Amino acid sequence: RPPPAATRSQDTSEQTAECLYNILGDTAAALEACSTSSESPFSDEEYNRLLLSFLASSSTDASTESVAKQLNEWQNNPEEDKSLFSKRKRQRQDFVVAYNRSLIQYANGKPVEAVTPLLDLLRPFVVPKATVRDNLIEVSSNCAFLVLECILSLSEGRHDGLQQPDSELTTDAIIAWLDSLDFETNPRLKFLLALYKSRLDFAARDASGKMIDSKVKNVRKELKLRPDLISTTTDASSLGSSSEANQNDDYSYKSQLIPGSHQEALLQSLNQSALNLKANFEQIKSNTKKSLVLCAEARSPDPVYESMHFNNLAVVYASCAKRHLALHSISRSLRICETPLLFRLDGTATPDSTLAILHNSALLAFSAQKFVSAYECMANCVIISKEYAKRPRCWLRMAESCIGVYNENKKKLEDRLNHTEFAIVEKNGEANGVLLKPRLESSPTFYPDDLVSVLGSQMDLQQVREQPLGRAYTCLEQAIRMNEENPTDIDCLESARCSLAYLKLELRDYQGASDLAISILLENNKAEWQQIGGLRERIHKQRLACARLYASEAFSALGNLESATQLLSNDSDSGFLNELSVDLSGGVSPNIDVDDVNKLVQSTALVQSNASAVAASAGHRGEAEQLAMAALQSSDQDQESGALASDTAAIARKALLFCMLQEGNREGALELLSSGSP
């Protein structure tokens, strides 16, 4: 059946508009050339004018909602012909309209809303692996690729990899269906299939959050088989139009490309994405130099891509421990990162990359101990995106940043007090006693009603700088509540509880701290964690060691010295404290280096100091002094950790001084004070 009734001049105008849009990428000129007269408000011409008008104007939120509403009306138009040909045409038009509507939603930062209608259309084809008519292959495949793009977008920054929005239409099912289609005559679709296979393999994670080796090998194989891989990431496919139902689907890839044309520019941008994919692979292999070279080759003058380029550089630098270069790159990315229009004037989508850049900025700032900046970036992620706000780890990261600010403030206060609470009393120039200085700081407190309601605001940031514990406390409670409602991230739940126990200690809520720390120890499933193994198990043991020390300190403050002693001793295991020290240091890695040794030395001194304090409080003076001397010797072994080593030595000195004063050994205490500041 021919296209809707049209004169020859109108037919020519449609062809002209199509050339201007598809070949030159000029939506404004295509709109002017598009036919203005049609017999029906739901004709192909009117549909094309609707999309071209949207693309030729500024793509704002208001215009996005308007065009989405009009697309719904067009898809549900009452003028549908009931003939068999019309049903076939209508099926294709449904795919076209759903694709464009979902692409607009995705570019507007709504991947969940974008993916739902596409899944409903694809279900009859993907689940049974049904045969697809030739005129549906390209448009249905584009819909499938957009679904995969939305799933990848929803999975960004998650520890557990891909988030499957449908139990039947999983990424594996969609890829299997795409594999069954014949793409030999359409190299663009063939390239896209190879791309998304690689991107999905990169995004896959095992239960511990690590990349899956077999998936990475698949990427390596794919890249070797297709060295000229062309891919798309932020450059989405051009908007289709209903009039293409009567045109050749493969006009731009079966014909020879015109030099300097819009089609050639699109292919160059696809090749740019392929270079980034290869750079990602080299970064995973720890081949930093080659990864940086590929990132440089992928760079383009496109201002939308420029911020992503510096973001990619920051990730590569961070992976090879070049912290300052990573911070410099990510700060440049943040400075030039602007919210772009949803679509370029040539019809290509430009999804906003702000969230990914802010998330990476938060992690890099935290690793560089820029805690306020880390909090601000993650808070903005939570404010901007509902998906990020649903992630417990985002709230945990904000709490950890606030705790970092609190510890910095605490350290500054201690430095202002000359890092000591003692002074030597002299008489006639000779030491004659020890004077305890009064504690100038009061117990930290906060009132929930005083917290600023708007996260990331200037008032909130000021409050975080001055009284960080309040925001840390509420963020941890939120992370714990979300994890308990959906207990899928046991690492996050355990970390949040451990951090909250620390806060309760600082707030002098000793009963709450002991209850929380003991619950962490009691819920430890040793067999399950041994099965998990690796780095994840070592970090779990580190959290358990912290919880044990917190519980012991809390019990000591409550006067329950028996329980405090039991937590730091094991009569049947003489090496219990040594094992606890190893766990607190994060475990001994197979390739132990100087940093690992220093961490172990510091952990040993801390454990021995805490055990000494508990033993002294329980009246075991001999054991307490022995442990304090061992702690002081351990801290003296660390000569390369700067301020941290000095803090550890100060704790050990205080433990030994406490033992000496209990015994009445004033001469020994004075000698210890004279030898260095505790």
C-alpha positions in Angstrom: 0.0 0.0 0.0 1.4 3.5 -0.9 2.1 6.2 1.7 -0.8 8.5 2.8 -2.2 10.5 -0.1 0.2 13.2 -1.2 1.0 15.2 -4.3 4.2 14.8 -6.1 5.6 18.1 -4.8 4.8 17.0 -1.3 6.5 13.7 -1.9 9.6 15.6 -3.1 9.5 17.8 0.0 9.5 14.8 2.3 12.5 13.4 0.5 14.3 16.7 0.7 13.6 17.0 4.4 14.8 13.4 4.9 18.1 14.2 3.2 18.6 17.4 5.2 18.0 15.5 8.5 19.7 12.2 7.8 22.7 13.3 5.7 23.4 16.9 6.8 22.0 16.7 10.3 20.2 20.0 9.9 16.9 19.7 11.8 15.9 23.4 11.3 16.3 23.1 7.5 14.5 19.8 7.5 11.6 21.3 9.4 11.3 24.1 6.8 11.4 21.6 3.9 8.9 19.3 5.6 5.3 19.2 4.2 2.9 21.5 6.0 -0.3 20.1 4.6 -1.8 16.7 5.5 -5.2 15.1 5.5 -4.9 13.9 9.1 -3.4 15.2 12.3 -2.0 11.7 12.8 -0.2 11.4 9.5 3.4 10.6 8.9 4.1 14.2 7.9 2.6 15.6 11.1 4.6 13.1 13.2 7.9 14.2 11.4 7.0 17.8 12.0 6.4 17.1 15.7 9.9 15.6 16.2 11.7 18.1 14.0 10.1 21.0 15.8 11.2 19.5 19.1 14.8 19.0 17.9 15.1 22.4 16.2 14.1 24.1 19.5 15.8 24.1 22.9 15.1 20.7 24.6 13.8 21.8 28.0 11.9 19.8 30.6 8.7 21.5 29.6 9.1 20.7 25.9 10.0 17.2 26.8 6.8 16.6 28.7 4.8 18.2 25.9 6.3 16.1 23.1 6.0 12.9 25.2 2.3 13.6 25.7 1.8 14.2 21.9 3.6 11.0 21.1 1.2 9.1 23.3 -1.7 10.7 21.5 -0.2 9.9 18.1 0.4 6.2 19.1 -3.2 5.9 20.3 -4.8 7.7 17.4 -8.4 6.7 16.5 -7.8 6.6 12.7 -6.2 3.2 12.6 -7.0 1.1 9.6 -8.0 -2.4 10.5 -6.4 -4.0 7.3 -3.6 -6.6 7.6 -1.1 -4.2 6.0 -2.1 -1.4 8.4 -1.5 -3.7 11.3 2.0 -4.5 10.1 2.7 -0.9 9.5 1.2 0.0 12.9 3.4 -2.5 14.6 6.5 -0.8 13.2 5.1 2.6 14.0 4.6 1.4 17.6 8.3 0.6 17.8 9.3 3.9 16.3 7.1 6.0 18.6 8.1 4.0 21.7 11.7 4.3 20.8 11.6 8.0 20.4 9.5 8.5 23.5 11.9 6.3 25.6 15.0 8.0 24.1 13.6 11.4 25.2 12.9 10.0 28.7 16.4 8.5 28.9 18.1 11.7 27.7 16.0 13.5 30.4 17.6 11.3 33.1 14.6 8.9 33.6 15.9 5.5 32.6 13.3 3.6 34.6 10.4 5.4 32.8 12.2 4.9 29.5 12.7 1.1 29.8 9.2 0.0 30.7 7.3 0.6 27.4 10.2 -0.9 25.4 10.1 -4.1 27.4 6.4 -4.5 26.8 7.0 -4.3 23.0 10.0 -6.6 22.9 8.6 -9.3 25.2 6.7 -11.2 22.3 9.9 -11.3 20.3 12.7 -11.8 22.9 11.2 -14.4 25.2 10.3 -17.0 22.5 13.1 -15.8 20.2 10.5 -15.1 17.6 11.4 -14.4 13.9 11.3 -10.7 13.0 10.2 -9.3 9.7 12.8 -7.5 7.7 11.1 -4.1 8.1 11.2 -4.5 11.9 14.8 -5.7 12.4 16.4 -2.3 12.6 13.8 -0.5 14.7 13.3 -3.4 17.1 17.0 -3.8 17.5 17.4 -0.1 18.3 14.7 -0.5 21.0 16.7 -3.5 22.4 19.9 -1.5 22.4 18.2 1.4 24.2 16.9 -1.0 26.9 20.5 -2.2 27.4 21.7 1.4 27.6 19.0 2.2 30.3 20.1 -0.9 32.3 23.7 0.1 32.1 22.7 3.6 33.2 20.8 2.2 36.2 23.8 0.1 37.2 26.4 2.9 37.2 28.2 3.1 40.5 26.6 0.1 42.0 28.7 -2.5 43.8 26.5 -5.5 42.7 26.7 -4.9 38.9 23.7 -5.0 36.5 20.2 -4.3 37.7 17.7 -6.4 35.8 14.3 -4.5 35.7 12.5 -7.7 34.4 13.0 -11.3 35.4 12.3 -12.6 31.9 13.8 -9.9 29.7 17.3 -10.0 31.2 20.3 -8.6 29.5 21.4 -12.2 28.6 18.0 -12.9 27.0 18.1 -9.7 25.0 21.7 -10.3 23.8 20.7 -13.9 22.8 17.8 -12.6 20.8 19.9 -10.0 19.1 22.5 -12.7 18.3 19.8 -14.6 16.4 19.0 -11.7 14.1 20.8 -11.3 10.7 22.9 -8.1 10.9 25.2 -8.9 8.0 23.6 -6.3 5.8 23.7 -3.6 8.5 27.2 -3.0 9.9 26.0 -0.4 12.4 23.8 -2.9 14.2 26.6 -5.4 14.1 29.0 -2.9 15.7 26.4 -2.0 18.3 25.9 -5.6 19.3 29.6 -6.1 19.8 29.8 -2.9 21.8 27.0 -3.8 24.2 28.3 -7.3 24.7 31.6 -5.8 25.8 29.9 -3.1 28.0 27.7 -5.6 29.7 30.7 -7.9 30.4 32.5 -4.9 31.9 29.5 -4.1 34.1 29.0 -7.6 35.4 30.0 -8.3 39.0 30.2 -11.4 41.2 28.8 -11.6 44.8 31.9 -9.8 46.2 31.6 -6.9 43.8 34.6 -7.9 41.7 34.6 -8.1 37.9 34.2 -11.6 36.5 37.3 -13.0 34.9 35.4 -14.9 32.3 33.5 -11.8 31.2 36.7 -9.8 30.9 38.2 -12.5 28.7 35.1 -12.3 26.5 35.8 -8.6 26.1 39.4 -9.3 25.2 38.2 -11.8 22.6 35.7 -9.4 21.1 38.2 -6.6 20.8 40.7 -8.9 19.1 38.1 -10.1 16.6 36.8 -6.6 15.9 39.7 -4.2 16.0 37.6 -1.6 14.1 34.8 -1.8 16.6 32.4 1.1 16.4 30.3 1.9 19.5 28.0 4.4 21.1 28.0 5.6 24.7 26.8 9.2 25.2 26.1 9.6 21.5 22.7 8.0 21.1 21.2 7.0 17.8 19.3 9.6 15.7 15.6 9.9 16.2 13.6 7.8 13.7 10.5 9.0 12.0 7.2 7.4 11.1 7.7 8.1 7.4 10.7 5.7 7.4 8.0 2.9 7.3 7.9 3.4 3.6 11.6 4.0 3.0 14.8 1.9 2.9 15.8 1.2 6.5 19.5 0.9 5.7 19.9 4.1 3.6 22.9 5.4 5.6 24.9 2.2 5.9 24.3 0.4 2.7 25.3 3.4 0.6 28.7 5.0 0.4 29.3 7.7 3.0 29.5 11.3 1.8 32.8 12.9 3.0 32.1 15.6 5.6 28.4 14.5 5.9 26.5 14.1 9.2 26.7 10.3 8.7 30.4 10.4 8.7 30.5 12.6 11.8 28.3 10.1 13.6 30.6 7.2 12.7 33.6 9.2 13.9 31.8 9.7 17.3 31.1 6.0 17.4 34.7 5.2 16.8 35.6 7.6 19.6 33.5 5.5 21.9 35.3 2.3 20.7 38.6 3.9 21.7 37.2 4.6 25.2 36.1 1.0 25.5 39.6 -0.2 24.6 41.1 2.3 27.1 38.9 0.8 29.8 40.1 -2.6 28.9 43.8 -1.5 29.2 43.1 0.2 32.5 41.7 -3.0 33.9 44.9 -4.8 32.8 46.9 -2.1 34.7 48.4 -0.9 31.4 48.1 2.7 32.3 50.3 4.1 29.6 48.4 2.5 26.8 45.1 3.4 28.4 46.1 7.1 28.6 47.2 7.0 24.9 43.8 5.7 23.9 42.0 8.3 26.0 44.0 11.0 24.2 43.1 9.5 20.8 39.4 9.5 21.7 39.4 13.2 22.8 37.4 15.5 20.6 36.6 19.3 20.6 33.0 18.4 21.4 32.2 20.4 24.7 29.7 17.8 25.8 32.4 15.1 25.7 35.2 17.2 27.1 34.0 16.7 30.7 33.8 13.0 30.3 37.3 12.9 28.8 38.7 14.4 32.0 36.5 12.1 34.1 38.0 9.1 32.2 41.5 10.4 32.8 40.8 10.7 36.5 39.6 7.1 36.7 42.8 5.9 35.0 45.1 8.0 37.2 43.3 6.8 40.3 43.7 3.1 39.3 47.5 3.6 39.3 47.6 5.5 42.6 48.3 8.9 41.0 46.0 10.7 43.4 47.0 14.3 42.7 46.6 13.8 38.9 43.3 12.1 39.5 42.1 15.0 41.6 43.3 17.6 39.1 41.5 15.8 36.2 38.2 15.3 38.1 38.2 18.9 39.2 38.6 20.0 35.6 35.8 17.7 34.7 33.5 19.3 37.3 34.4 22.8 36.2 33.5 22.3 32.6 30.6 19.9 33.3 27.4 21.7 32.3 23.9 20.3 31.9 23.6 20.1 28.1 20.4 20.2 26.0 18.8 16.8 25.8 19.4 16.7 22.1 21.8 18.3 19.7 20.3 20.2 16.7 21.4 17.2 14.6 19.0 14.9 16.5 21.6 12.9 18.6 20.8 12.5 22.3 23.2 14.0 24.9 22.4 12.3 28.2 23.7 14.2 31.2 26.9 12.8 32.7 26.8 15.0 35.8 25.9 12.2 38.2 28.7 9.9 37.1 31.2 12.7 37.4 29.9 13.7 40.8 30.0 10.1 42.1 33.6 9.7 41.0 34.5 13.1 42.4 33.1 12.0 45.8 35.2 8.8 45.9 38.4 10.5 44.7 38.0 13.4 47.2 37.4 11.0 50.0 40.5 9.0 49.1 42.5 12.3 49.2 40.9 13.2 52.6 39.0 16.1 51.2 36.0 15.1 53.3 33.8 18.2 52.9 34.1 18.1 49.1 33.4 14.3 49.2 30.3 14.9 51.2 29.1 17.7 48.9 29.5 15.7 45.7 27.7 12.6 47.1 24.9 14.8 48.6 24.3 16.3 45.2 24.0 12.8 43.7 21.4 11.9 46.2 19.5 15.2 45.7 19.5 15.0 41.8 18.8 11.3 41.3 16.1 9.2 42.9 18.1 6.1 42.0 21.2 7.3 43.9 19.0 8.2 46.9 17.8 4.6 47.0 21.4 3.3 47.4 22.5 2.7 51.0 26.1 3.0 50.0 25.6 6.6 49.0 24.3 7.4 52.5 27.2 5.4 54.0 29.7 7.5 52.0 28.2 10.7 53.2 28.4 9.5 56.8 32.1 8.4 56.4 32.9 11.8 55.0 31.3 13.5 58.0 33.3 11.2 60.4 36.4 12.2 58.5 35.6 15.9 59.1 35.0 15.1 62.8 38.3 13.4 63.2 40.1 16.3 61.5 38.4 18.8 63.9 39.3 16.6 66.9 42.9 16.4 65.8 43.1 20.2 65.4 41.8 20.6 68.9 44.3 18.1 70.3 47.1 20.0 68.5 45.9 23.2 70.1 46.2 21.6 73.5 49.8 20.7 72.7 48.8 17.1 72.1 48.8 16.3 75.8 46.7 16.3 78.9 49.6 16.3 81.3 52.1 18.8 82.5 55.3 18.4 84.6 55.3 20.3 87.9 58.8 21.7 88.7 60.2 23.0 92.0 63.6 24.7 92.0 64.1 23.6 88.4 63.5 19.9 89.2 60.5 17.7 88.3 58.4 17.3 91.4 55.1 15.8 90.1 52.5 15.4 87.3 49.6 17.7 86.8 46.5 16.6 84.9 45.2 19.3 82.5 41.4 19.7 82.5 39.7 18.6 79.3 38.7 21.7 77.5 36.4 20.0 75.0 33.0 18.9 76.1 31.2 15.7 75.0 30.0 16.2 71.4 26.2 16.4 71.1 23.7 17.0 68.4 20.0 17.5 68.2 18.2 16.0 65.2 15.7 19.0 64.9 18.7 21.4 64.4 19.9 19.6 61.3 19.4 21.5 58.0 16.8 19.9 55.9 18.4 20.5 52.4 21.3 18.2 51.8 24.3 19.8 50.1 23.1 23.4 50.7 25.6 26.0 52.0 24.0 25.9 55.5 24.3 22.1 55.5 28.0 22.2 54.4 28.6 24.8 57.2 26.9 22.5 59.7 29.0 19.6 58.5 32.2 21.6 59.0 31.3 22.6 62.5 29.1 19.7 63.8 29.6 16.8 61.5 28.4 14.0 63.9 24.7 15.0 63.6 24.7 14.5 59.8 26.8 11.4 60.1 24.4 9.9 62.6 21.3 10.4 60.4 23.0 9.2 57.3 24.1 6.0 59.0 20.6 5.4 60.4 19.2 5.9 56.8 21.8 3.4 55.4 21.0 0.8 58.1 17.2 1.2 57.6 17.4 0.8 53.8 19.6 -2.3 54.2 17.4 -3.9 56.8 14.4 -3.4 54.5 16.2 -4.9 51.6 19.1 -7.0 53.0 21.2 -7.5 49.8 24.3 -5.6 50.8 25.7 -7.2 54.0 29.0 -5.3 53.6 27.3 -1.9 53.7 25.0 -2.9 56.6 28.0 -4.2 58.7 30.1 -1.1 57.8 27.2 1.3 58.8 26.6 -0.5 62.1 30.3 -0.4 62.9 30.5 3.3 62.1 27.4 4.0 64.2 29.0 2.1 67.2 32.0 4.4 66.9 29.7 7.5 66.8 27.9 6.3 69.9 31.2 5.9 71.7 32.2 9.5 70.8 28.7 10.7 72.0 29.3 8.9 75.3 26.3 6.5 74.6 28.2 3.5 75.9 25.2 1.3 76.3 24.1 1.9 72.7 27.7 1.4 71.5 28.1 -1.9 73.3 24.8 -3.3 72.1 25.5 -2.4 68.5 29.1 -3.7 68.6 28.0 -7.0 70.2 25.3 -7.5 67.6 27.9 -7.2 64.9 30.0 -9.9 66.6 27.1 -12.2 67.2 25.8 -12.1 63.6 29.1 -13.1 62.2 28.6 -16.2 60.0 32.2 -17.4 59.9 31.6 -20.3 57.4 29.8 -18.0 55.0 32.7 -15.4 55.0 35.3 -18.1 54.6 33.5 -19.3 51.5 33.5 -15.7 50.1 37.3 -15.3 50.9 39.6 -12.7 49.4 39.7 -9.0 50.1 36.1 -8.9 51.1 36.7 -11.4 53.9 39.7 -9.5 55.1 37.7 -6.3 55.3 35.0 -8.1 57.1 37.5 -9.3 59.7 38.8 -5.7 60.0 35.3 -4.6 60.9 34.9 -7.3 63.4 38.2 -6.3 65.1 36.9 -2.7 65.3 33.6 -3.9 66.8 35.5 -5.9 69.4 37.6 -2.9 70.5 34.5 -0.6 70.5 32.6 -3.1 72.7 35.5 -3.5 75.1 35.9 0.3 75.5 32.1 0.7 76.0 32.0 -2.1 78.7 35.0 -0.5 80.4 33.2 2.9 80.5 30.1 1.1 81.9 32.2 -0.6 84.6 31.7 -4.1 83.2 35.4 -5.0 83.4 34.8 -8.7 83.2 33.1 -8.5 79.8 35.7 -5.9 78.6 38.5 -8.3 79.5 36.9 -11.3 77.9 36.6 -9.5 74.6 40.4 -8.9 74.5 41.6 -12.2 75.8 41.4 -15.9 75.0 42.8 -18.3 77.6 42.9 -21.1 75.0 44.8 -19.0 72.4 48.0 -17.3 73.4 48.2 -15.6 70.0 44.7 -14.1 70.2 45.9 -10.5 70.4 48.3 -11.0 67.5 45.5 -12.4 65.4 43.3 -9.5 66.4 46.1 -7.1 65.3 46.4 -8.8 61.9 42.6 -8.5 61.4 42.6 -4.9 62.4 45.3 -4.1 59.9 43.2 -5.5 57.1 45.1 -8.8 56.9 48.4 -9.6 55.5 48.3 -9.7 51.7 50.3 -12.2 49.6 52.5 -9.4 48.3 53.2 -7.6 51.5 55.0 -4.3 51.2 56.2 -1.5 53.5 52.8 0.0 53.9 51.3 -3.3 55.0 54.1 -3.8 57.6 53.5 -0.3 59.0 49.7 -0.9 59.2 50.4 -4.1 61.1 52.8 -2.4 63.5 50.2 0.4 64.2 47.4 -2.1 64.7 49.5 -4.2 67.1 50.3 -1.1 69.2 46.6 -0.1 69.3 45.4 -3.5 70.3 48.1 -3.8 73.0 47.3 -0.3 74.3 43.6 -1.1 74.6 44.3 -4.4 76.2 46.6 -2.7 78.7 44.0 -0.1 79.6 41.4 -2.8 80.3 43.8 -4.9 82.3 44.9 -1.9 84.4 41.2 -1.0 85.1 40.6 -4.6 86.2 43.5 -4.5 88.6 45.9 -6.7 86.6 48.8 -4.3 86.9 51.6 -6.6 85.9 49.9 -7.7 82.7 48.8 -4.1 82.0 52.4 -2.8 82.2 53.7 -5.6 80.1 51.2 -4.9 77.4 51.9 -1.2 77.5 55.6 -1.7 77.2 55.0 -4.0 74.2 52.7 -1.4 72.6 55.4 1.3 73.1 58.0 -0.9 71.5 55.7 -1.7 68.6 54.9 1.9 67.9 58.7 2.7 67.9 59.1 0.3 65.0 57.0 2.4 62.7 59.2 5.3 61.5 57.6 6.1 58.1 53.9 6.8 58.9 54.3 10.4 60.1 51.5 11.8 62.2 49.7 8.5 62.4 52.8 6.8 63.9 53.1 9.7 66.4 49.4 9.3 67.4 49.9 5.5 67.9 53.0 6.2 70.1 51.1 8.7 72.1 48.3 6.2 72.9 51.0 3.6 73.9 52.7 6.2 76.2 49.4 7.1 77.9 48.7 3.4 78.6 52.1 2.9 80.1 51.8 6.2 82.1 48.5 5.1 83.5 50.0 1.8 84.7 52.9 3.6 86.4 50.7 6.1 88.2 48.5 3.2 89.4 51.6 1.6 90.9 52.8 4.8 92.4 55.9 4.8 90.2 56.2 8.6 90.0 59.9 8.5 89.0 59.2 6.2 86.1 56.2 8.4 85.0 58.3 11.6 85.2 61.1 9.9 83.1 58.5 8.8 80.5 57.1 12.3 80.3 60.5 13.8 80.0 61.4 11.4 77.1 58.6 12.6 74.9 55.1 14.0 74.7 52.4 11.3 75.4 
